[in-house]
Amino acid sequence: MNSQAARFLFKRKAHVNWKGIASLKPIVGARNLSIRADSSSASGDLPLAGVRVLELGQVIAGPFCGQLLGYVKRVIWESTDTAGGFPNRHYGAEIIKVEPPTTGDPLRVWRELDVDGVSPWWRSISRNKKSVTIDLRQEEGRQTSYRLVKRLALQSDVLLENFKPGTLEKWGLGPSDLHPSNPSLIFTRVSGYGQTGPWSSRPGYASVCEAESGFRYINGLPDPETGSLSGPPVRPNISLGDSVAGLHAAFGTVLALLSRNAKQAAGSAGGQTVDVSIYESMINLMEGIIPEYDRKGKIRGPSGSSVTGIVPTNAYPCLPSPSAPDEPSYIVIGANADSIYNRMMKALGREDLVGPNYAHNHHRVERQTEIEEAIRDWTKRRTPEQVEEILRDVGVPCGRVFSVKEVVENPHTQARGLVEDVWVGSEEKGWNVKMAKVTPVLEGCDARTRWAGPELGQHNHEVLVKELGLSEEELHVLQEKGVVGQ
């Protein structure tokens, strides 16, 4: 952390004129734990070390960004805080997540629920975060809630939110409200359509933005006559738009932090807004579709399990795998490079489909049906294991279509340490939850999960008393009024 930010974060917060809340204590010394970093790497080896993120978002897009920013390494601690049980220093961004009391983030109870009634998905997307419960929506005590959040924001480097544009401004927590007191604060704002424009006030739902971005139009089965959709578009069985927006938000936040460093080195504050929309994030994935439309008038449509203009690359049926004899089996082959295509056809015994008429991709596109039928006829008489063995022997990229079971259990996943077992519960009673490790892998960084998504309000005392400086009595009063959760 630079010296300007350090002075700002650690100076005494005095004479806050709240109802029943007196001057705040200094932050220095609020944490009382002693830890040492894993001897395999230095404590400052992560690029976001010392950054504090205040996460006000909920469900997926904002919280997924927060998950990525909380990229941390394993630490070994010598003593623990009896209130939280966690080490007192952070080697990635510290994420403080504000949730509504009683219910918390809706994602806590989405999809499958564990034995404690909480979604395992929550444990993953909210890993390494601290949960603080402050009610921003009830009329009574609302101004006190806003002031609490404002104090947290004034001690943060990044404010991350995914509310409808204008919500923070309505609460007095927008850039114009906070930048005068914390000019270095970065606002990362994720919405459906951005902070400006005629659609900005619309609710931002990934499914709708995927449709309006053109993404859904190119996913499905093509009409053989028109090339457009034959029936409804096919949706990937995840909220893709939310996660893609979260990736863009994390990338934008890191760029803004780099920009802030440069601005502060030149003597300016460096705070700014990162404006991320689901709509635009999905359009960013659309490759050459817009320039192709502009220059050639082409409107790309759906292509089923293949991709327009590249041959051969597709999913091909196989005999059932011995490991799953009752399930259909498919293998994806990517043989669109010229030399790879030639090797594959020779391995298939189809030298008749090699030569000048098939030499380059544009030749093969003209003969796609003939080529695809030849490959399909060959794979459907073999198991996926047999297809893999034959094609990999001649250097043809291919792979079975895995379920999550095969992803978790395959040796490559295990060798890379991609799936972690993360403990949930107390030391005496609990269970492990498997979750994908945060990637990419950075050389010299041991990026492991410190703790699973926390219990609702688990860090109220740690954050509001030990770090923000409320007294025990003040916290109790706020809890009695319902401003802060129990």
Salt bridges, closest charged atoms under 4 A:
ASP38 OD2 - ARG74 NH2 2.79
GLU55 OE2 - LYS97 NZ 2.69
GLU55 OE1 - LYS129 NZ 2.76
GLU78 OE2 - ARG36 NE 3.58
ASP81 OD2 - LYS466 NZ 2.67
GLU94 OE2 - ARG31 NH2 3.08
GLU94 OE1 - ARG52 NE 2.94
GLU94 OE2 - LYS130 NZ 2.90
GLU99 OE2 - ARG108 NH2 2.81
ASP105 OD2 - LYS97 NZ 3.03
ASP116 OD2 - ARG123 NH2 2.57
GLU139 OE2 - ARG142 NH1 3.58
ASP157 OD1 - ARG260 NH2 3.04
GLU161 OE2 - ARG189 NE 2.60
GLU169 OE2 - ARG189 NH1 2.81
GLU210 OE1 - ARG216 NE 2.93
GLU212 OE2 - ARG202 NH1 3.09
GLU287 OE1 - ARG300 NH1 3.77
GLU292 OE1 - ARG300 NH2 3.12
ASP338 OD2 - HIS360 ND1 2.78
ASP338 OD1 - ARG364 NH2 3.00
ASP352 OD1 - ARG350 NE 2.90
GLU366 OE1 - ARG367 NH1 3.46
ASP377 OD1 - LYS380 NZ 3.95
ASP377 OD2 - ARG381 NH2 3.56
GLU385 OE2 - ARG400 NH1 3.24
GLU388 OE2 - ARG392 NH2 3.08
GLU388 OE1 - ARG400 NE 3.10
GLU409 OE1 - LYS405 NZ 3.11
GLU420 OE1 - ARG127 NH1 3.89
ASP421 OD1 - LYS434 NZ 3.07
ASP446 OD2 - ARG74 NE 3.62
ASP446 OD1 - ARG448 NE 2.75
GLU455 OE2 - ARG123 NH2 2.94
GLU462 OE2 - LYS130 NZ 2.55
GLU467 OE2 - ARG31 NH2 2.88
GLU467 OE1 - ARG52 NH2 2.45
GLU467 OE2 - LYS130 NZ 3.49
GLU472 OE2 - HIS461 NE2 2.57
GLU480 OE2 - HIS476 NE2 3.84
